[in-house]
Structures are given as structure tokens and as C-alpha cells.
């Protein structure tokens, strides 16, 4: 779940959004996915928490055009922080065991029997 959020999100930006138009792993300061995989859980948690505080500092209210975006991001970052809290702070995140290319090449192979 951590990789899913950090690699693929945020997925949209709205006008006036001052968060860089990059994925979270880049916003968090990692130069590559490999760097992210080598990140110590404690350091990654700190970076995610800092970004969550930045997003939360907007103090937006419903009806504000930026509210849906920042609300969604806060939820994603909370979920990531919670998942990281379940891990050992002294270990590294680790690398994905499968590439997306490996997973997607099986798409369409399964046939419906019926």
C-alpha cells in the first residue's frame, strides 16, 4: 500500500494548488524509486509526516476549490503514515518484488470459463 500511494499519487492537481506537480516519492525528496526502497522507515515516516503537516496547514473549508484535493491528499498521507507505523523504524522500506511490467503482461491471459 505504501508503494501504491507514493508511486502513483497525487493523481490530479487543481488550479491554485501549490503542491509540486509530481508524485509523492519525488515531493518527499527521493531521486529514484530505488532511493525510496532504500529509505529507512523512520526517515520516510518523518518526511511523510512533514508533508502531511504542510498539506494540513492550508486550513481549507468545504466549498473552497482546493478542499477536495487537499482532503484527498491528507487521507492518502494519513494512510501511508499509518502503514509505516506498523513497520520496524530501523528497517528500510525495501524494493518492490515485482515490476508493474511483469504484472501487466498477464492482463488478458485469463479466459472466462462458463
C-alpha positions as CSV (number, residue, x, y, z in Angstrom):
1,X,0.0,0.0,0.0
2,X,2.8,2.4,0.8
3,X,4.3,2.0,-2.7
4,X,0.9,2.3,-4.3
5,X,0.3,5.7,-2.8
6,X,3.8,7.1,-3.0
7,X,4.4,6.0,-6.6
8,X,1.0,6.8,-8.2
9,X,-0.3,9.8,-6.3
10,X,-1.2,12.6,-6.3
11,X,-3.1,11.9,-9.5
12,X,-4.7,15.3,-10.0
13,X,-4.0,18.9,-9.4
14,X,-6.4,21.8,-9.4
15,X,-5.7,25.5,-10.3
16,X,-4.1,27.3,-7.4
17,X,-2.6,24.1,-6.0
18,X,0.9,24.9,-4.7
19,X,2.0,21.3,-4.2
20,X,4.6,20.4,-6.9
21,X,3.0,18.6,-9.8
22,X,5.0,15.4,-9.1
23,X,4.3,12.1,-7.4
24,X,4.7,11.8,-3.6
25,X,8.0,10.0,-3.8
26,X,9.5,12.9,-5.7
27,X,7.8,15.5,-3.5
28,X,9.3,13.7,-0.5
29,X,12.8,14.3,-2.0
30,X,13.7,10.8,-3.3
31,X,15.7,10.9,-6.6
32,X,14.5,7.5,-7.8
33,X,12.3,4.6,-6.8
34,X,15.4,2.7,-5.8
35,X,16.2,5.5,-3.3
36,X,12.7,5.2,-1.9
37,X,13.2,1.5,-1.5
38,X,16.5,2.1,0.4
39,X,14.8,4.7,2.7
40,X,14.8,3.9,6.4
41,X,11.2,3.7,7.7
42,X,11.9,6.3,10.4
43,X,13.2,8.8,7.8
44,X,10.3,8.1,5.4
45,X,7.8,8.5,8.2
46,X,9.3,11.8,9.1
47,X,9.1,13.0,5.5
48,X,5.5,11.9,5.1
49,X,4.5,13.5,8.4
50,X,6.2,16.8,7.4
51,X,4.3,16.7,4.0
52,X,1.1,15.9,5.8
53,X,1.6,18.9,8.1
54,X,2.3,21.1,5.0
55,X,-0.9,19.9,3.4
56,X,-2.9,20.3,6.6
57,X,-1.6,23.8,7.2
58,X,-3.9,25.1,4.5
59,X,-6.9,25.1,6.9
60,X,-9.3,24.9,3.9
61,X,-13.0,24.7,4.4
62,X,-15.7,22.8,2.4
63,X,-16.6,24.9,-0.6
64,X,-13.0,26.1,-1.2
65,X,-11.9,24.9,-4.7
66,X,-8.8,23.3,-3.2
67,X,-10.6,21.5,-0.4
68,X,-11.3,18.2,-2.3
69,X,-7.7,17.9,-3.5
70,X,-6.2,18.6,-0.1
71,X,-8.7,16.4,1.7
72,X,-7.9,13.5,-0.6
73,X,-4.2,14.1,-0.1
74,X,-4.5,14.2,3.6
75,X,-6.3,10.9,3.6
76,X,-3.6,9.3,1.4
77,X,-0.8,10.6,3.6
78,X,-2.5,9.5,6.8
79,X,-2.9,6.0,5.3
80,X,0.7,5.9,4.4
81,X,1.8,7.1,7.8
82,X,-0.4,4.5,9.5
83,X,1.1,1.7,7.3
84,X,4.6,2.9,8.0
85,X,3.8,3.0,11.8
86,X,3.2,-0.8,11.6
87,X,6.7,-1.4,10.3
88,X,10.0,-1.5,12.1
89,X,11.5,2.0,12.2
90,X,15.1,0.7,12.0
91,X,14.5,-1.2,8.7
92,X,14.4,0.1,5.1
93,X,11.2,0.1,3.1
94,X,12.6,-2.4,0.7
95,X,12.0,-2.8,-3.0
96,X,9.0,-4.0,-4.9
97,X,9.2,-7.7,-5.5
98,X,7.5,-7.4,-9.0
99,X,7.7,-4.8,-11.6
100,X,4.5,-3.4,-12.9
101,X,5.5,-4.6,-16.4
102,X,5.7,-8.1,-15.0
103,X,2.2,-7.9,-13.5
104,X,0.6,-6.2,-16.6
105,X,1.9,-8.8,-19.0
106,X,-0.6,-11.3,-17.5
107,X,-3.5,-9.0,-18.3
108,X,-5.8,-10.6,-20.8
109,X,-4.2,-14.0,-20.4
110,X,-7.0,-15.4,-18.2
111,X,-10.0,-16.6,-20.0
112,X,-13.6,-16.7,-18.7
113,X,-14.9,-20.2,-18.5
114,X,-18.6,-20.7,-18.4
